């Protein structure tokens, strides 16, 4: 049995292939489709950001509510912005109860909330 393709089969197949590639490219690039791994990574990143934001709010409240909060804030303003997180970490207000050390990013986020960057 001799099988022959129709003369328009090659252009049709090429068009279908290009169309499939184009749909995939538009879907992943412009429409925000994600692979399972990318979605999981994004979810973890968003969760970590939410935790840092919540802990930074607690840290700020603890820092300002302390008896010497005003004096500590004045001292913190004298420190360079990039090292304020270290000062907040050493104060202990960024360390949540039950933890031995502050969660990564919390001291700097707390310092940024205490003294917002000038824009």
Secondary structure by P-SEA (a helix, b strand, c coil): cccccccaaaaaaaaaaaaaaaaaaaaacccccccaaaaaaaaaaaaaaaaaaaaaaaaaaaaaaccaaaaaaaaaaaccccaaaaaaaaacccccccccccccaaaaaaaaaaccccc
